[in-house]
């Protein structure tokens, strides 16, 4: 009799767990936006990178995971025009920086999520130029939109051009190791 009660209880518990399925919510890549800013000793440059695809995993209306891929070929410079813009875009796409012929995607995978009330504490793995490193940040969700600001140390991804951490005598040609990403992700 106790075995039967235990079996029935197990079936009920498993049935309830099955109804708490994880829902995948795709990101609208056209409505989403990734803006970057890189600074150097004499100023800064900024632009955009297109999101290729992405999704959030939700359970009972709460964020539990996700994965996002950026199209590195789409790196655009928005603070310059003409030849200056073309020259910087070419340099950013070259092996000196992101080597997009070989590494045409960057990827972020969420590993853990902590609900902080008005935001989520996110930790995950970011892959750029074939190098993967852990990062952590806060993500705010408002309706179908998620936003965050990230600071990335480019040298951890083998992007060392102009870094005074690796090269001497750069003078006013120093490019700071960290760059900023301002991310807005809109769910479909």
TADATA-V365735 format. One record per backbone hydrogen bond with DSSP energy under -1.0 kcal/mol. CO is the residue of the C=O (numbers start at 0). NH is the residue of the N-H. Records with the same first field share a line. If there is no record, write none. Layout:
CO: NH ; NH
//
This chain:
0: 4
1: 5
2: 6
3: 7
4: 8
5: 9
6: 10
7: 11
8: 12
9: 13
10: 14
11: 15
12: 16
13: 17
16: 19
22: 57
24: 55
25: 187
27: 31
32: 183
33: 48
34: 181
35: 46
36: 179
37: 44
38: 175
39: 42
42: 39
44: 37
45: 77 ; 78
46: 35
47: 75
49: 70
52: 68
53: 26
54: 66
55: 24
56: 63 ; 64
57: 22
58: 61
61: 58
64: 56
65: 109
66: 54
67: 107
68: 51 ; 52
69: 105
70: 73
71: 74
75: 47
81: 85
82: 86
83: 87
84: 88
85: 89
86: 90
87: 91
88: 92
91: 97
92: 99
93: 96 ; 98
98: 101 ; 102
103: 71
105: 69
106: 126
107: 67
108: 124
111: 122
113: 120
115: 117
118: 115
119: 138
120: 113
121: 136
122: 110 ; 111
123: 134
124: 108
125: 132
126: 106
127: 130
130: 127
132: 125
134: 123
136: 121
138: 119
139: 146
141: 144
143: 186
144: 141
145: 184
146: 139
147: 182
149: 180
151: 178
152: 155
153: 156 ; 158
154: 157
159: 162
161: 174
162: 165 ; 166
169: 172
173: 40
176: 153
178: 151
179: 36
180: 149
181: 34
182: 147
183: 32
184: 145
185: 27
//
